[in-house]
Amino acid sequence: MKLPELSSATINRVIEMAWEDRTPFDAIALQYDLQEKQVIALMRREMKQSSFKMWRQRVTGRKTKHLAQRTFDSGRFRSQNQKG
């Protein structure tokens, strides 16, 4: 998968957002124009294999990482760093 050229600061922020349980992939797509598959490819490339596997286990099927599956719209926290 081809990933766009990203600065190291941007890569670090995307990884941080991907690790956060309550930050959906849609927020990453809105802010950095990276789709879920691209985030997964980035995580695979930038992390140790064991860390990537642990992250994938946590994220797979997690409702909070997909806006369409979330049930807590009102009162959710939004970081000042997030756009939208």
Residue pairs with C-beta under 8 A, 6 or more apart in sequence:
1 37
1 38
1 41
3 34
3 38
3 41
3 42
3 45
4 33
4 34
6 14
6 32
6 42
10 32
11 42
11 46
13 32
13 81
14 28
14 32
14 34
14 39
14 42
15 42
15 43
15 46
15 47
17 23
17 27
17 28
17 31
18 25
18 28
18 39
18 43
18 55
18 59
19 55
21 58
21 62
21 64
21 65
22 64
22 76
22 77
23 65
23 82
24 64
24 65
24 66
24 67
24 70
25 35
25 36
25 39
25 65
25 66
26 66
26 67
27 82
27 84
28 34
28 39
29 35
29 36
30 83
30 84
31 82
31 83
31 84
34 42
40 56
43 52
43 55
43 56
44 52
47 55
59 65
63 69
63 70
63 71
64 70
